[in-house]
Every structure is written in C-alpha cells, then in structure tokens.
Amino acid sequence: MTQKPFPRWDDARAAALDAPNLLLYRSNLLGSDLRITNYGGGNTSAKLHQTDPLSGEQVEVLWVKGSGGDVGSMKLDGFSTLYMDKLRALKKLYRGLEHEDEMVGYLPHCTFNLNARAASIDTPLHSSLPYAHVDHMHPDAVIAIAAMENSEAITKQVFEGTVGWMPWLRPGYELGQQLAAYNEAHPGLRGIVLGGHGLFSWGDTAKSCYENTVDLIERAQAWLEQQRVSRKLQVFGGAKLQSLSDAERDAALAKLMPVLRGLSASDGAEGGAAKLLHLDTSPAVVEFVNSQQLEPLAALGTSCPDHFLRTKIRPLIVPESVYTLSGAALRDGLKQLLAGYRADYSAYYERCKRPTSPPLRDPNPVVILLPRIGMVTIAKDKATARIAGEFYVNAINVMRDADAVDRYVGLPEQEAFDIEYWLLEEAKLQRMPKPKPMVGKVALVTGGAGGIGQAIAKRILADGGCVVLADIDAEALASVGAELSKAHGKDHVRGVACDVTSEASVIAAFDKAALEFGGVDILVSNAGIASAAPLEDTTLELWNRNQSILATGYFLVGREGFRQMKAQGTGGSIVMIASKNGMVASNQATAYCAAKAAEIQLSRSFALEGAPLGIRSNVVNPDAVIRGSKIWTGKWSEERAAANKIDEGDLEAFYRERSMLKRSVFPEDIAEASYFFAAEHLSAKSTGNILNVDAGNLAAFTR
C-alpha cells in the first residue's frame, strides 16, 4: 500500500517569514496531517534571541506551544514565551519525582514579555534539550513501534541506531531531565522514541527540524510496510465479519443512535447533560470492527496518553444481536451494556484511585464499536465527539501495525489512571469556561434556507447548538449551509433536502439528523407558503396546496420529531411557526388561514401527548414579516397589496402602521421567540402556549 506523501516545506513561503512565524509555519505544517500528530496533540518549540523589553539586551527565549493549543490550527498567540536562563535556573529548585508537579507553578515566573499564554506541562521537555528547534509528535507509525513488546530493540533496528529509546514516563519535569541526560550520553542522535508515547526530534533550523521529523516518520512507515509485505502479515487476524449494506447500516443506525444518545445522557452522566454523537465508517475502522481480534485488542486499551485522554481507557462493543433490536428490546439491550460499562469503569476508578484523586467523572463510554458497521463516539459537543473518533482511529492504526509485527502492549492500568486523573489535568478541566446553554443540543429547522429559518438557526448556533437545515430549495440550502458553517464551524451545521409534504422525505430528514448528531432535541416547524384569493376564486388545488404544506407537512414533521424525541427519552421542544392568521382571519386568504389554524391545534395536540414524556410544544405567531421572508417574493406580496388596496412598495409601512406598537416585525424577532420556547433554561415549564410576535394586533389576542 503506497502511503500518501506528507506536506513538503515551501522554501518560497518560508523565505518571507521571521523566526516566530517560521516556528508557526512548521507547527501548522506538522499539524495538518493526522498521521503526524492528533488534534491538540504534540508540541513544537524554538529557542530564539530577542530583545528584553526591560534591559534592552539580547536574551534567549523559548517559544513553545502553550497549554491547550493545537499545532495544526494555532496562531502566534498560541505559543508561550519564556526566558531560557530562568528555565535553566529551575533545576536547583527541583526536589525529585514525587514533587515534580510543583514545578508547573514556577513556569509563570519565567514568562517573557508578559505573555498571557499559559505554558504547558511539556515545556521542560523542550527547554531541557540543547537544540534550537524541537518537535514532539505522536505519529501513528512511531507509536506503533513504541507500543510493541520489544519496542527498544525494534527502534534500534528501524532507525539503525540514529534514534534513541526511553521507557514510558509521564510528561513533566522529570522526563525533561531524563531526556537531556539520555541525549548527552548518546551523542549524534536524530531523535528519541518514548515507549508507548511518541517521538522527540530536532534540528538546527526550522526547516531541518521539520525535514528530520518527517523523514523519521517516513522511515517508520516504510519499515512497517516492508514487514507486512515480506512476512505476509495478516492485519488483526483477518476478517471475521462482512459489513452490512449501506441501506441496512443506515436503517440500523437511525434506530440505534437516538436511543444510545438518550441513554448516554442519563444513568451516571454528569448532570444528565445532553451529548452528541459522531459516526465513522471509514475503511480503517470497519476493518478493525470486522476483525478476528476486535475484542482482545479493544480490551487492552490504548497506549498513547493523548489517545485515552480523549477516548477513555477502552471502548464499548455493541454486538449485532443488540443493535438490530427494536423498540423496548433495543433500549433494554443498550441499557444493560451501558450499565456494565459504567460498573467496570467505576471499578477501575476504585482500584486505581489515590488519596488525592479527583472525584469519579462521567463513567459512560466515549467510543462505541459496532461490528459490521463502524464506530460511534459520544461527547458533550460535536467537535469533541469527532476529535475523539479521530484519536481512536490513530489508536486503531497503532494496534494494527504493532500487533501484526510484534505484540501490541497498552499502557499499564495504573499509569493510564494517573494520567486520566492527574491533578494538573483536573485543574485544566476546572479552568474551562462554562459551556453556552445550547451546547449538546440539536435543532432541526424546516424552511431553514428562508429568512425566518436562517434567523432561527443563527440564534441557536450563537448559543452553541447544532442545526440541521431542512429545505426543499437545494440551491438555497447549499448556500445558507455554507455561510453558517463558515460562521459557526463545520461541526455545527448540516443541510438536508426535505419536502415536508412527502412522508418518506420527512423520515429521511430525521434519519439524517440521527446519523449526523444522534438525534434531535428541538424541532422548529417553519416551512411554509402564503396564498391569497377571494373565496369564490379559491380553487381546490390552492386549498390542497395550503393544507399539504402547512397542515399535513407540519403533522408529518411534528410526528417524526416526536418519535425521535420519544426514542431518546430526554424530552424535547417542538416550536411551530404559525401566523396571526391562525388566530384571526384575513380577507381573501381562506386556504392560508384555515391551514394556519390547523397548525395551532396540532401544536396543542402534541403538547397534550408529549407532556408525560417531557416533550413540550408551543406556537409562535408572526405577522407581516416582510424583510428577508421568502413568501413575500412571490405573488403573495402582490395579492396582499391588492386585497388592502395599496401599492406593493407600501406593504411594510402599511403593516407597521396597522400594528398597535407601530413597529415592523423582522425575522430576528421570530428567532428570539422561537429560541425562548426551544431553550430548556428559559421555558422548561411552558407547553401548549402561543406567543404572538406581531407588534400588537387586538383581534389576535389569545385571551
């Protein structure tokens, strides 16, 4: 199998960069390929000479990736900067391994130029090595060698003695001292492999450091490939199962994922917080879940600390005999598996905890492996779930190569626990900002490419939610989806073509939501049309069109949303965008008014049946939303102007003056009302209600 080449150094681009930006360029280049390092994993540094802002003299400054950063996407402000002379002086304060965590407290005292970026625990690994440029990466190929039972001997063989090897030690001040001592005792090395963890490499310049790092990874890749070919090695013991067809897979997942999502947000999770799911059916994952060695290898857990910090020490396997069940049987089967996992995880905590350990965290699994399908990862938000999946793919790559060539060895359980429940990691978690109120929530908005639909989506996205835009207009859907993804991130927005008058299309839209996020918490039924005609000119076709979209469409969408929320078992919110015309008839709009009244009654019916399940249903009644509303771009504008005997250009002023408040109503106003009903923290005790957003219309008063 020919490996895709790594990104190459661009001399022309590099020539225009100063020293700090060369470090940034190198970092971003390394982080652009997940085979080199995972998201948020690894770190880079450069020792540069700069002018001290106090003395005006030239001093040596360590630029190193700061705490919590990602080398692939970071900017210059992602680096910590520290005086090298002060970092070297810390050695006299070091009291030994049992006190090494206190060294982190000294790092802020070494800050250069009042840089606010916190230094990471890996800073001593870079400051202790004598090289101008240092990379610490987590390449799959090198970790595979590092995770082999005979890792030291194989490292020597692969790199022909040019790369050293050290046994696993938790990152920190002690590891930095040991790296320096090992390097001094073995002159001429190009790098050092840390058992079960990754690669340290270096160079005299940014370019030579990058090229050294990439060359070492390529050597590891080439050696592993040569072993597979020459020894005819069988990956994961060969295939045990065949994958389901795409249709069978998607049908099973559409049933499974809402139930799995709901159960993972309860029964032991922290506060029962909503979670989001990410699906991966890539070839690497499918090969693993269909293999002979799935169960024994998965049970060993991951080797690299960066992997299990994101994925927990081991995954949960859900067999086909469970995920192909339906209804109560599926829920009971998953509930039993999850209970078993939580019990095992709690036992792991009890076995390994220390007197100072933080409390037990969420004991639910992060990684779910599905034989014949693939992998689902679960986290508090979509990006975290996706990144956890990427980390486990890295772990699969490591297990595949390590176990085929030698014998894969996971990190010892106690070591894994000490990393997962490290007090410094806990402090980092405690410093994280409070999540926005919609994090973990998913909203499906019909008519999502229209003016009101976009405004509603933006309001939910602004508070951290995820949105599935459903619309019949494929071109507008693609354009709006791209715009919102750019503004709020690709993990937060999905689009699905949906004709609300088609039962199959509506079901497919909710299945799409289940496969993308795990389900839906909020349904905003907003798709609509508007029509006007005198009663005697109202054709059956016009009547049926209004009923089909505005009544039947709202029923189909509401029913499928209700079904998915019921499967999740965590409640939910249905918001129907009706109209003032549902409360009070307008002249020459019989078909439209009758259909809008039906929507209001539908919402009340949903509220009645949904209450025992925690599913709320409420109505927002707009009136005369002209700016940004697609229904005013057709004949409706002309028809309403004619019915009111005014010029079409005067419509907005006409409706504004007709209102009690003399104010225009905009899509953003409807979005705020919809958000109120959608948000559990604002309207948890509101169902069966109507909120008029019409600037005041006496005839439409609800009481």
C-alpha positions in Angstrom: 0.0 0.0 0.0 1.5 3.3 -1.1 1.5 6.0 1.6 0.3 9.5 0.7 3.3 11.8 1.0 3.5 14.2 3.9 3.3 18.0 3.2 6.6 19.4 2.0 8.4 22.5 3.1 7.8 25.5 0.9 11.1 27.5 0.6 9.5 30.4 -1.1 6.9 30.8 1.6 9.4 30.3 4.4 11.7 33.0 3.0 9.2 35.7 3.8 8.8 34.7 7.4 10.6 35.9 10.6 11.8 33.4 13.2 8.5 33.2 15.2 6.4 32.8 12.1 8.8 30.1 10.8 8.0 28.2 14.0 4.3 28.8 13.4 4.6 27.6 9.8 6.5 24.5 10.8 3.9 23.8 13.5 0.9 24.2 11.2 2.5 22.1 8.6 3.1 19.2 11.0 -0.4 19.5 12.4 -2.0 19.4 9.0 -1.6 15.6 8.8 -3.3 13.4 11.4 -0.7 10.7 10.7 1.9 13.0 12.2 0.0 14.1 15.3 -3.6 14.2 16.6 -5.7 17.3 17.1 -4.3 19.1 20.2 -1.5 16.6 20.5 2.2 17.1 20.2 4.1 20.3 20.6 6.9 22.3 18.9 9.4 24.9 20.1 12.2 27.2 19.0 14.9 28.9 21.1 15.2 32.4 19.7 17.2 35.5 20.6 15.1 38.6 21.2 15.4 42.0 22.9 14.5 42.0 26.5 11.8 44.8 26.9 13.3 45.7 30.3 17.1 45.6 29.8 17.2 46.2 26.0 19.7 43.3 25.8 19.5 40.2 23.6 18.2 37.2 25.6 17.4 33.6 24.7 13.7 32.9 24.7 11.9 29.6 24.4 8.9 29.7 22.1 6.8 26.6 22.8 3.2 25.6 22.1 1.1 26.7 25.0 -1.4 24.8 27.1 -4.4 23.5 25.3 -3.4 24.5 21.8 -3.4 22.6 18.5 -0.3 22.8 16.3 -2.4 22.4 13.2 -4.6 25.4 13.7 -2.8 27.6 16.2 -1.7 31.2 15.6 1.3 33.1 17.1 -0.6 33.8 20.2 -0.8 30.1 20.9 2.9 30.0 21.9 4.2 30.6 25.4 7.4 32.6 25.6 9.8 32.0 28.5 13.3 33.2 29.4 15.7 30.3 28.9 18.0 31.4 31.7 15.2 31.3 34.2 14.1 27.9 32.9 17.6 26.5 33.4 17.7 28.0 36.9 14.6 26.0 37.9 16.9 22.9 38.2 18.1 24.0 41.6 14.5 24.1 42.8 13.6 20.6 41.7 13.1 18.3 44.7 12.5 15.0 42.9 9.8 13.0 41.1 7.3 13.0 43.9 7.4 16.8 43.9 7.6 17.4 40.1 4.1 18.8 39.8 5.1 21.8 41.8 7.5 22.8 39.0 4.5 23.9 36.9 3.8 26.6 39.4 7.2 28.1 38.7 6.7 28.4 34.9 4.7 31.7 35.1 7.7 33.3 36.8 9.7 32.6 33.7 7.4 34.4 31.3 8.9 36.6 28.7 7.3 39.9 27.7 4.1 39.4 29.9 2.8 36.7 27.5 -0.6 35.6 28.8 -0.5 32.2 27.1 0.0 29.5 29.9 2.9 27.2 29.5 2.1 23.5 29.2 3.4 20.6 31.2 5.6 19.7 28.2 7.7 22.9 28.4 10.5 21.2 30.3 10.8 18.6 27.6 11.8 21.4 25.2 13.8 23.6 27.5 16.0 20.7 28.7 17.1 19.6 25.2 20.0 21.6 23.9 18.7 22.0 20.3 17.4 25.2 18.7 14.3 23.6 17.3 12.5 20.6 18.9 9.4 18.7 17.8 7.4 16.3 19.9 4.9 14.4 17.7 2.5 11.5 18.0 2.9 9.7 14.6 0.9 6.5 14.2 3.8 4.7 12.7 6.2 5.6 15.5 3.7 5.0 18.3 3.1 1.5 16.7 6.8 0.8 17.2 6.7 2.4 20.7 3.8 0.2 21.7 5.4 -3.1 20.7 6.5 -5.5 23.4 10.1 -5.4 22.0 10.0 -1.7 21.3 13.6 -0.9 22.3 15.2 -3.5 20.1 12.8 -2.7 17.1 13.5 1.1 17.4 17.2 0.4 17.1 16.6 -1.9 14.1 14.3 0.6 12.3 16.4 3.7 12.7 19.8 1.9 12.6 20.9 3.4 15.9 20.2 7.1 15.0 17.2 7.3 17.3 17.3 6.6 21.0 14.7 4.9 23.1 13.5 5.5 26.6 10.8 3.7 28.7 7.5 5.4 29.3 7.4 8.2 31.8 4.7 10.7 32.4 5.4 14.1 30.7 6.8 16.6 33.2 10.0 18.0 34.7 11.5 14.6 35.4 11.1 13.4 31.9 12.7 16.6 30.7 15.8 15.9 32.9 16.0 12.3 31.7 15.7 13.3 28.0 18.6 15.7 28.5 20.7 13.1 30.3 20.0 10.4 27.7 20.8 12.8 24.8 24.1 13.8 26.4 25.0 10.1 26.9 24.2 9.3 23.3 25.8 12.0 21.1 24.7 12.2 17.4 21.1 11.1 17.8 18.4 12.5 15.4 15.6 11.8 17.9 14.3 9.7 20.8 11.3 7.4 21.0 9.4 7.4 24.3 7.9 4.0 24.9 4.1 3.8 24.2 4.0 7.6 23.6 5.7 9.2 20.6 8.8 10.9 19.1 11.1 13.7 20.0 13.2 15.1 17.1 15.2 18.2 16.5 17.2 20.4 14.1 19.4 23.5 13.9 16.8 25.3 11.8 13.1 25.3 11.4 13.4 23.6 8.0 15.9 21.0 9.1 13.9 20.2 12.2 10.7 19.7 10.1 12.5 17.5 7.5 14.2 15.4 10.2 10.8 14.8 11.9 9.0 13.9 8.6 11.9 11.7 7.5 11.9 9.7 10.7 8.2 9.1 10.4 8.5 8.0 6.8 11.2 5.6 7.8 8.9 4.0 10.4 6.1 3.8 7.9 8.3 2.2 5.2 9.7 -0.3 7.7 6.2 -1.4 8.8 5.1 -1.7 5.3 8.1 -3.8 4.3 7.4 -6.1 7.3 3.8 -6.5 6.2 4.7 -7.4 2.6 7.8 -9.5 3.2 6.3 -11.5 6.1 2.8 -11.6 4.5 1.3 -10.4 7.8 -2.4 -10.6 8.4 -4.0 -7.5 9.8 -6.0 -8.0 13.0 -6.0 -11.8 12.4 -8.1 -11.4 9.3 -11.8 -10.7 8.8 -14.4 -12.3 10.9 -17.5 -10.5 9.6 -18.7 -8.8 6.5 -20.1 -5.2 6.6 -23.8 -4.5 6.3 -25.0 -2.9 3.1 -25.3 0.8 3.2 -29.1 0.6 3.4 -29.0 -1.9 6.2 -26.4 0.0 8.1 -28.2 3.3 7.9 -31.5 1.7 8.9 -29.9 0.2 12.0 -28.2 3.4 12.9 -31.3 5.5 12.6 -32.9 3.3 15.2 -29.9 2.9 17.4 -28.4 6.4 17.7 -31.3 8.3 19.3 -31.6 5.6 21.9 -27.9 5.5 22.5 -27.7 9.2 22.7 -30.5 9.4 25.3 -29.2 6.7 27.5 -25.7 8.2 27.5 -27.1 11.4 28.8 -28.5 9.7 31.9 -27.8 6.9 34.4 -24.5 8.1 35.6 -23.6 11.0 33.3 -22.7 14.3 34.9 -26.0 16.1 35.5 -27.6 14.1 32.7 -26.1 16.7 30.2 -27.1 16.3 26.5 -24.4 14.7 24.3 -23.8 14.5 20.6 -22.7 11.5 18.5 -20.3 11.2 15.6 -20.3 8.3 13.2 -17.2 6.9 11.5 -17.5 4.1 8.9 -14.0 4.7 7.3 -12.1 1.6 6.0 -9.6 1.6 8.9 -12.5 1.5 11.4 -14.5 -1.1 9.5 -11.5 -3.3 9.1 -11.0 -3.3 12.9 -14.6 -3.8 14.0 -15.0 -6.7 11.5 -11.8 -8.4 12.5 -10.9 -11.6 14.4 -9.0 -9.7 17.1 -11.5 -6.9 17.8 -12.4 -8.0 21.3 -8.9 -8.9 22.7 -7.3 -5.7 21.2 -10.1 -3.4 22.2 -9.8 -4.7 25.8 -6.1 -3.8 26.0 -6.9 -0.2 25.7 -4.8 2.5 24.0 -1.1 3.1 24.6 -0.6 6.8 24.0 -1.9 9.0 26.8 -3.2 11.5 24.2 -5.4 8.8 22.9 -7.1 7.6 26.1 -7.5 11.1 27.5 -9.9 11.6 24.6 -11.4 8.1 24.3 -11.2 6.6 27.9 -9.0 3.7 28.6 -11.2 1.3 26.4 -14.3 1.3 24.2 -17.7 -0.5 24.5 -18.5 -3.1 21.9 -22.2 -3.3 21.0 -22.9 -6.6 19.2 -25.2 -7.0 16.2 -27.5 -9.1 18.3 -28.3 -5.9 20.3 -28.2 -3.1 17.8 -30.5 -4.8 15.4 -33.3 -5.0 18.0 -36.2 -2.5 18.0 -38.2 -0.6 20.5 -38.1 -1.6 24.1 -35.8 -4.5 23.4 -33.2 -2.2 21.8 -33.4 0.2 24.8 -33.1 -2.7 27.3 -30.2 -4.2 25.5 -28.3 -1.0 25.3 -29.2 -0.1 28.9 -27.7 -3.4 30.1 -24.5 -2.9 28.1 -24.0 0.7 29.3 -24.7 -0.3 32.9 -22.0 -3.0 32.6 -19.5 -0.5 31.2 -20.2 2.0 33.9 -19.8 -0.7 36.6 -16.4 -1.7 35.0 -15.3 1.9 34.8 -16.2 2.6 38.4 -14.3 -0.5 39.5 -11.3 0.8 37.5 -11.6 4.1 39.4 -11.8 2.3 42.8 -8.8 0.1 42.0 -6.5 2.9 40.9 -7.6 6.0 42.8 -5.2 7.7 45.1 -6.0 9.8 48.2 -5.7 13.0 46.2 -7.5 11.8 43.1 -10.4 14.0 41.8 -13.9 12.5 42.0 -15.1 9.9 39.6 -16.1 11.5 36.2 -18.8 10.5 33.8 -18.5 6.7 33.6 -20.2 6.3 30.3 -18.2 5.2 27.2 -16.8 7.7 24.7 -16.1 5.1 22.0 -18.8 2.6 20.8 -17.7 -0.1 18.4 -20.3 -1.7 16.2 -19.3 -4.9 14.3 -20.3 -4.8 10.7 -21.0 -1.0 10.9 -18.1 1.1 12.3 -17.7 3.4 15.3 -19.7 6.0 17.1 -18.1 8.4 19.5 -20.0 10.4 22.1 -19.1 13.7 23.8 -20.6 17.0 25.1 -20.3 18.6 21.7 -19.9 17.5 18.1 -16.3 18.7 17.7 -15.2 16.8 20.8 -17.0 13.7 19.6 -15.4 13.9 16.1 -12.0 14.5 17.6 -12.4 11.6 19.9 -13.1 9.4 16.9 -10.0 10.7 15.1 -7.9 9.8 18.2 -9.4 6.3 18.2 -8.6 5.9 14.5 -5.0 6.8 15.5 -5.2 4.1 18.2 -6.5 1.6 15.6 -3.6 2.3 13.3 -1.2 1.8 16.2 -2.8 -1.5 17.2 -2.9 -2.7 13.6 0.8 -2.2 12.9 2.1 -3.1 16.4 0.2 -6.4 16.7 0.9 -7.5 13.2 4.7 -7.1 13.6 5.3 -7.9 17.3 2.8 -7.8 20.2 0.8 -4.7 21.0 1.1 -3.5 24.6 -1.2 -1.0 26.1 -0.2 1.4 28.9 -0.4 -0.2 32.3 -3.8 0.5 34.0 -2.3 2.4 36.9 -0.3 4.6 34.6 -3.4 5.3 32.5 -5.4 6.2 35.5 -2.7 8.5 36.8 -2.8 10.4 33.5 -6.6 10.5 33.3 -7.0 11.7 36.9 -3.8 13.7 37.0 -4.4 16.8 39.3 -2.9 19.0 36.6 -5.3 17.7 34.1 -8.1 18.2 36.6 -7.0 21.8 37.1 -7.1 22.3 33.3 -10.7 21.0 33.2 -11.7 23.2 36.0 -10.4 26.3 34.2 -12.5 25.6 31.1 -15.2 28.2 30.6 -18.8 27.3 31.3 -20.5 26.0 28.2 -23.1 28.0 26.3 -26.7 27.0 27.1 -27.3 25.2 23.7 -24.1 23.1 23.7 -25.1 19.5 23.2 -28.5 20.4 21.7 -29.6 19.7 18.1 -32.3 21.6 16.3 -34.0 20.7 13.0 -35.4 23.7 11.3 -37.7 23.2 8.3 -37.7 26.1 5.8 -34.2 26.5 7.1 -32.9 28.3 4.0 -35.5 31.0 4.2 -35.2 34.3 6.0 -37.0 33.3 9.2 -35.4 29.8 9.2 -31.9 31.3 8.8 -32.6 33.7 11.7 -33.7 30.9 14.0 -30.7 28.8 13.0 -28.3 31.6 13.7 -29.9 32.3 17.1 -29.5 28.6 18.2 -26.0 28.4 16.7 -24.9 31.6 18.6 -25.5 29.8 21.9 -23.5 26.7 20.9 -26.3 24.5 19.5 -26.1 22.4 16.3 -28.6 22.8 13.5 -30.0 20.6 10.7 -31.3 22.9 8.0 -34.2 21.2 6.1 -35.4 22.9 2.9 -36.9 21.9 -0.5 -34.7 24.6 -2.2 -31.4 22.7 -2.8 -29.5 25.7 -4.1 -30.5 28.0 -1.3 -29.9 25.2 1.2 -26.3 24.7 0.0 -25.6 28.5 0.0 -27.0 29.1 3.5 -25.4 25.9 4.9 -22.0 27.0 3.6 -22.5 30.5 5.1 -23.5 29.3 8.5 -20.7 26.6 8.6 -18.1 29.3 7.8 -19.5 31.5 10.6 -20.1 28.8 13.3 -17.9 25.8 12.3 -18.4 22.8 10.1 -19.3 20.6 13.1 -22.4 22.6 13.9 -24.3 22.8 10.7 -25.8 20.1 8.4 -28.3 20.5 5.5 -30.8 18.0 4.2 -33.2 18.4 1.2 -36.7 17.8 2.5 -40.2 18.1 1.0 -42.5 18.3 4.1 -45.4 17.0 2.0 -43.6 13.7 1.5 -43.7 11.2 4.3 -40.6 9.4 3.0 -38.7 12.7 2.7 -39.5 13.8 6.2 -38.5 10.4 7.7 -35.2 10.6 5.7 -34.5 14.1 7.1 -34.8 12.9 10.7 -32.7 9.8 9.9 -30.1 12.1 8.6 -30.2 14.1 11.8 -29.8 10.8 13.8 -26.8 9.7 11.7 -25.1 13.2 11.9 -25.7 14.1 15.6 -27.5 11.2 17.2 -31.0 12.8 17.2 -33.0 16.0 17.6 -33.8 17.9 20.8 -35.6 20.9 19.1 -37.9 20.9 16.1 -38.8 24.2 14.6 -41.5 23.6 12.0 -41.2 26.7 9.8 -41.6 25.6 6.1 -44.4 27.4 4.5 -46.1 29.2 1.7 -48.6 32.0 1.5 -51.5 32.5 -0.9 -54.5 34.8 -1.3 -57.7 34.6 -3.3 -61.3 35.6 -2.9 -63.3 32.7 -1.5 -65.2 32.1 -4.8 -61.9 32.0 -6.7 -60.1 29.7 -4.2 -59.6 26.5 -6.2 -59.4 23.0 -4.8 -55.8 22.9 -6.0 -55.0 26.1 -4.0 -56.8 24.7 -0.9 -55.0 21.4 -1.1 -51.6 23.0 -1.6 -52.0 25.0 1.6 -53.3 22.0 3.5 -50.5 19.8 2.1 -47.6 22.1 3.1 -49.0 23.9 6.2 -51.2 21.3 7.8 -50.1 17.9 6.6 -46.4 19.0 6.4 -46.5 20.2 10.0 -48.1 17.0 11.0 -45.5 14.8 9.3 -42.6 16.8 10.6 -44.1 17.0 14.1 -44.8 13.3 14.2 -41.3 12.3 13.2 -39.7 14.8 15.6 -42.0 13.4 18.4 -41.0 9.8 17.6 -37.3 10.7 17.7 -37.5 12.6 20.9 -39.5 9.7 22.5 -36.8 7.3 21.4 -34.2 9.5 23.1 -36.2 9.6 26.3 -34.8 13.1 27.3 -37.7 15.3 26.4 -37.6 17.9 23.8 -39.2 21.1 22.3 -41.4 21.5 19.3 -41.9 25.0 18.0 -44.5 25.7 15.3 -44.2 28.9 13.3 -47.8 29.6 12.6 -49.3 33.0 11.9 -51.5 35.7 13.2 -53.9 34.4 10.6 -54.3 31.3 12.6 -56.0 33.4 15.3 -57.9 35.9 13.2 -58.9 35.5 9.6 -57.6 37.9 6.9 -59.6 39.0 4.0 -59.3 36.8 0.8 -56.9 34.2 2.4 -59.3 31.4 3.3 -57.0 28.5 2.4 -54.0 30.0 4.2 -55.9 31.0 7.4 -57.5 27.6 7.7 -54.2 25.8 7.4 -52.5 28.1 9.9 -55.3 27.5 12.4 -54.7 23.7 11.9 -51.1 24.2 12.9 -52.1 25.8 16.2 -54.4 22.9 17.0 -51.7 20.4 16.0 -49.3 22.0 18.5 -51.8 21.7 21.3 -52.3 18.0 20.5 -48.6 17.4 20.5 -48.3 19.3 23.8 -51.0 17.0 25.3 -49.4 13.7 24.3 -45.9 15.0 24.8 -46.2 16.2 28.4 -45.8 12.7 30.0 -42.5 12.4 28.0 -41.2 15.9 28.8 -41.8 16.9 25.2 -43.1 20.5 25.0 -44.9 22.0 22.0 -45.6 25.7 21.6 -46.5 28.2 18.8 -45.0 31.4 17.6 -47.4 33.6 15.6 -45.6 36.1 13.3 -47.4 38.8 11.3 -46.2 40.7 8.3 -42.5 39.7 8.4 -41.6 41.2 5.1 -37.8 41.8 5.1 -35.9 38.5 4.4 -39.1 36.4 4.2 -39.2 34.3 1.0 -43.0 34.1 1.0 -43.1 37.8 0.0 -41.0 37.3 -3.1 -43.8 35.6 -5.0 -47.5 36.5 -5.7 -48.3 36.9 -2.0 -46.9 40.4 -1.9 -48.9 41.4 -4.9 -52.1 39.7 -3.6 -51.9 41.3 -0.2 -51.3 44.7 -1.7 -54.4 44.3 -3.9 -56.5 43.0 -1.0 -55.6 46.1 1.0 -55.9 48.4 -1.9 -52.3 49.8 -1.6 -49.1 49.8 -3.7 -46.9 46.8 -3.2 -44.0 49.0 -2.2 -46.1 50.4 0.7 -46.7 47.0 2.3 -44.2 47.2 5.1 -45.3 50.7 6.1 -48.9 49.6 5.9 -48.4 46.6 8.3 -46.3 48.7 10.6 -48.9 51.4 11.0 -51.6 48.8 11.4 -49.9 47.4 14.5 -50.6 48.7 18.0 -46.9 49.4 18.6 -46.3 50.9 15.1 -43.2 48.8 14.7 -42.0 46.4 11.9 -41.5 42.7 12.6 -38.3 41.1 11.4 -37.0 37.5 11.1 -34.8 38.1 14.1 -37.8 38.8 16.3 -39.4 35.5 15.3 -36.0 33.8 16.1 -35.9 35.3 19.6 -39.5 34.0 20.3 -38.6 30.6 18.9 -35.4 30.4 20.9 -37.4 31.1 24.1 -39.6 28.1 23.5 -36.6 26.0 22.3 -34.4 26.7 25.3 -35.0 24.5 28.3 -33.3 27.0 30.6 -35.9 29.7 29.6 -39.2 27.9 29.1 -39.0 24.4 30.7 -42.4 24.8 32.2 -44.1 26.2 29.1 -46.2 24.0 26.7 -49.3 24.4 24.8 -48.8 28.1 24.6 -49.0 30.7 21.9 -46.6 33.7 21.6 -47.7 36.4 19.1 -44.9 38.4 17.5 -47.0 40.9 15.5 -46.2 44.3 17.1 -49.7 44.1 18.6 -52.9 43.1 16.9 -56.1 43.4 19.1 -58.1 40.8 17.1 -55.3 38.2 17.5 -55.1 38.4 21.3 -55.0 34.9 22.7 -57.2 35.5 25.7 
